[in-house]
Amino acid sequence: MEADQLKTKEQWLREELRSTRTIILNQMQWGITILAAVSLNLYYIRRDAKLNLVQHKVLLESDQLPFLRWMLGSIFLLIIASIFASATRRITLHHQAYRKQLYDMSPSYSGITETLPVATNRFLNKTPSLLFFAIPALDMFVWTLFYTGEKFQISFLIPW
């Protein structure tokens, strides 16, 4: 009876580990896809906002979109990135808990000895969650390039 319970517990833990790995991968793919799509839409929204400001004579044709108007889109990207990062982090914590339970099972039914990876670099553990913030950081960096390019008379080929 106890061997059947060990077998069932080990099977369930291994199933949970497989499913959490799949969920993390899918969530990271969808998160980057959504962030890229929102960034693309922000390009058109910002272009139209600048054209509207130029038509209403608030901005000159050669002026850049004001920082606060640009940052509204960047903040939106940050919110989306933080949602995906926190959800990924939560699933990762579940995965680690299941992995630890499997490691703590002694004796295991299958006889496979589980080892926990040595935590030599804690930064790498957080890297998947931090990758979501690359797109908002790039968005802010682009505005900085436009702004400093204008100040230092470096021209960019994007016409807005």
N, C-alpha and C positions, 0 to 999 in steps of 0.2 A: 504493500500500500504506500509506504513512504517513497519507494523508488518511483512509483507512478506520479506522486505529488512533485518530486524533484524534476521528473521529466516534463511535466506540465508547466511548472514554474519556469524552467529553463527555456522551454519552447516559447512561452509567452514573452519572456524578456528578450529573446532573440528576435521575435516578431516586432516587438516595440522598437528595438534598436534599428531594424531595417526600415520600419515605417517613419521613424523620426529622421533618419538620414534622407529619405525620399522627400519628406515634407520640407526639410531645411533647404534642400537643393531647389525644389519647386518654388519655394518662397523667395529665395534669392533671385531666381530667374525672373519671376513676375515682378519683384521689387525693382530690379534694374530696368525691365521693360517699361513699367509704369513711369518711373522717373525719367527715362529717355523720352517717352511720349509726351509727358508734361513739359519737359524742356523744349521739345520741338514746338508744341503749342504756344509756349511762352514767347518764342521767337516771333511768331506771327502777331500775338497780342501786343507785344512791345513795339513792333514795327507799326501796327495800326495806331497805337497810343501816341507814338511820336508823330506820325502823319497828322493825327487829329490836333495835337498841340501846335504843329506848324501851321495848319490851316486856320486855327484860331489865333494865330500870331502870339502865342505864349512862348514858343521857341523859334529860334532861327533854324534854317535848313541845316546849317553846319553844327548846331548844338547836339549834344548827346542827350539821351533820355535822362531825366534827373535821377539822382541816386535813390531817393525814397521810392519813386515809382518802380525802379528796377528791383529794389530790395523786396517789394511786395511779392514778386514772383519767386525770389530767392528764399524768402521766409516760407512760402508755400511748399517749395521743394524740401526745405529743412523739416517741415512738419511731416511730409510723406516719408522722408528718409528715416526720421525718428520712429515713426510707427512701424515700418518694416524692420528697423534695427532692433527695437524692443521685442517685437514678436519673434524674430529669429533668435534673439538672446534667450527668450523664455523657452523656446523649443530646444535650444542647445542645453539649457540647464536640465530639462527633462531627460534628454539623451544621456547626459552625464550621470544623472541619478540612476537610470536604468543600467547603465554600464557598471556603476559601482555596485548595484545589487547583484549583477551577474558575477562580478569579481568576488563579492563576499560569499557567494554560494560555495559551501564546502561540505561534503563532496559534491561535485557536479555530476549530473547523470551521464553526460556525454564523455566525460573524462578530459575535455579540452580545458587546459589551464589558461585562464584569462589573466592578462596583465594590464595594468593601467599605464598609460603613457607617462613618461617622466616629464613633469612640467618645468622645462628649462626656460622657456620664454613665454611669459604670460601674455605678452602683447599679441602673439600669434593666435591665442585663444579668442581674442576680441576682434581680430582682423575681419572675419566675415561680416560682423555687424557694422564695423567702421567703413566698409566698402560702400555702403549705401550713401555715405556722406560725401563721396567723391564727386558726385554730380552737382550737388548744391555748392560745393567748394569750387568746382570748375566754373559754375555760373557766376559766382562772386569774383573769381579771378578774371573772367572775361570782361566784366564791367571795369575792373581795375585797369586792365590793359587798354580798354577804350579811353578811359579817363586819363591815364598817364600818357597814352599815345597822343592824345589831343594836347596835353600840356607840353610834351616834349617834341611835338610836331612829327610824330611817327604816324603814318596813315595806314589804315586797314582797309581791306577790300570790301567789307560788308557795308552796304550803303545806308545804314541807319545808325 
